[in-house]
């Protein structure tokens, strides 16, 4: 096995991992702040991919799809938080989870009604097709682009959380929401925005992954399982954990695909089982 | 949250609804068997009745963990599917008699539940749901990648059970009424077992863990071992439901292992009412009747069922039977 092939596959893994990172980040931010595990995250990823495809075909440009769809679905996510999840705060921690699971049913079937049950190809934008020689081998430009976008989003997210006043409120709210209320911060508005942000990240992941896999109503199911595996490995609520675990899982999947393709998906779950045995709280999680 | 088993207090027993409730609780197994005997004659089709029987058994087994121990698992399809696959493989590829195949399916499901339980009960709270979902998806992908055993994406076929020999009598298993009453014996067995578990000191222990894990630990209960045992028992009963479905359909779809099937079990349990004995069975009945009715109108019946479920979580979290018990029977 030559090193070039291994390097190629390693890079594919990073691109795959980048999508996992952005999806798991959305899940993790929502959980860290609201204490809600969003079971509709995979479905919203899928809805995001369809929205991106729809906007792209409407405007004739992939770039509008990439820009508009996450905002659109993010606002939709805010509506979900406002109407459906808000009444459940203060009830059992399982209730939002059950509700979002039911919601994912509705979303998947809704997309089937609007766009049909069959998969739709998502064309790679013409400016990003082809490969580029990086010295060690030829890499698809689109995958490099995906890694770049995710890197940019992660940096922006980090700056937003660490350097702005809103980020300070978000971090403080995650630690002690009651104290924030006492200090006169309308925490429900922060929750609304954070939920929208998390859903927006999921749908950005959906649009980005569109040209890498085809788009179909069932795609969210695997994405949800993948996002769970990543957050369990990284530690729920830990952003650094999501990033490192996402890249790790992506690389492990594509390296396994090189040697034993039929084991590729299975190995991800096995990795999670091992982490659970050694560190039940995840690599970067704190003990409850 | 009071369960029917705990509602007998001297002052309350004088009131009529309370007496009704304690009578229903006392005779819950004979009552449910009576209801099961009548069921096929009340529903539009016998096939629907068999489905209610199967998923009712699965939901009752699931509820041991969800309703009574308070652990929300999203992985119970793994046990249903494993029970079904092992039964199908044993009959189709090894020619094992059907009753041994059922036993093997139940034992296989129990072993898997023990392993998955040992891993997932290490985690707490919300993690538990995510880990059970992910481990069950692992089982799904293993089944998908071993088509020589499981038939892969096409599901498992080729193990039809036509006749059943019972104490010298030969029963035609293709007749839906015969099939119903044979499978009803298994369902009744599961109901009796769950009732027996709930009446035992162990049943009190799992409810203590649901109400307050820390207090249960302080009282000296081994919380980890109790959770694991509850998980295993619950998975075992679900596996029994799986073997019943394999006998019924003579086919095991790959989707029976998918987490959406686990979600369906959760939905049934919640619709009927978790933490009540009859709730899950009623939930399975209502869910399957809804599916039957709505799928006549539209192929997109899932959007209706999903919406109804969302409304239940919002407004009737105790489910149909649970709400009936708390509102009407007070």
HADDOCK unambig.tbl for C-alpha pairs under 7 A between the chains (distance, minus, plus):
assign (segid A and resid 95 and name CA) (segid B and resid 313 and name CA) 6.65 0.50 0.50
assign (segid A and resid 99 and name CA) (segid B and resid 310 and name CA) 5.32 0.50 0.50
assign (segid A and resid 99 and name CA) (segid B and resid 313 and name CA) 5.99 0.50 0.50
assign (segid A and resid 102 and name CA) (segid B and resid 306 and name CA) 4.96 0.50 0.50
assign (segid A and resid 102 and name CA) (segid B and resid 307 and name CA) 6.90 0.50 0.50
assign (segid A and resid 102 and name CA) (segid B and resid 309 and name CA) 5.99 0.50 0.50
assign (segid A and resid 102 and name CA) (segid B and resid 310 and name CA) 5.48 0.50 0.50
assign (segid A and resid 103 and name CA) (segid B and resid 306 and name CA) 6.51 0.50 0.50
assign (segid A and resid 103 and name CA) (segid B and resid 310 and name CA) 6.63 0.50 0.50
assign (segid A and resid 105 and name CA) (segid B and resid 302 and name CA) 6.64 0.50 0.50
assign (segid A and resid 105 and name CA) (segid B and resid 303 and name CA) 6.49 0.50 0.50
assign (segid A and resid 105 and name CA) (segid B and resid 306 and name CA) 5.44 0.50 0.50
assign (segid A and resid 106 and name CA) (segid B and resid 302 and name CA) 6.90 0.50 0.50
assign (segid A and resid 106 and name CA) (segid B and resid 303 and name CA) 4.60 0.50 0.50
assign (segid A and resid 106 and name CA) (segid B and resid 306 and name CA) 5.35 0.50 0.50
assign (segid A and resid 106 and name CA) (segid B and resid 307 and name CA) 6.41 0.50 0.50
assign (segid A and resid 109 and name CA) (segid B and resid 300 and name CA) 6.36 0.50 0.50
assign (segid A and resid 109 and name CA) (segid B and resid 302 and name CA) 6.43 0.50 0.50
assign (segid A and resid 109 and name CA) (segid B and resid 303 and name CA) 5.51 0.50 0.50
assign (segid A and resid 110 and name CA) (segid B and resid 303 and name CA) 6.82 0.50 0.50
assign (segid A and resid 225 and name CA) (segid B and resid 134 and name CA) 5.77 0.50 0.50
assign (segid A and resid 228 and name CA) (segid B and resid 130 and name CA) 5.99 0.50 0.50
assign (segid A and resid 228 and name CA) (segid B and resid 134 and name CA) 7.00 0.50 0.50
assign (segid A and resid 229 and name CA) (segid B and resid 134 and name CA) 6.55 0.50 0.50
assign (segid A and resid 262 and name CA) (segid B and resid 145 and name CA) 6.20 0.50 0.50
assign (segid A and resid 266 and name CA) (segid B and resid 138 and name CA) 5.80 0.50 0.50
assign (segid A and resid 266 and name CA) (segid B and resid 141 and name CA) 6.25 0.50 0.50
assign (segid A and resid 266 and name CA) (segid B and resid 142 and name CA) 6.84 0.50 0.50
assign (segid A and resid 269 and name CA) (segid B and resid 134 and name CA) 6.64 0.50 0.50
assign (segid A and resid 269 and name CA) (segid B and resid 135 and name CA) 6.63 0.50 0.50
assign (segid A and resid 269 and name CA) (segid B and resid 138 and name CA) 5.82 0.50 0.50
assign (segid A and resid 277 and name CA) (segid B and resid 119 and name CA) 6.99 0.50 0.50
assign (segid A and resid 280 and name CA) (segid B and resid 122 and name CA) 6.50 0.50 0.50
assign (segid A and resid 280 and name CA) (segid B and resid 123 and name CA) 5.92 0.50 0.50
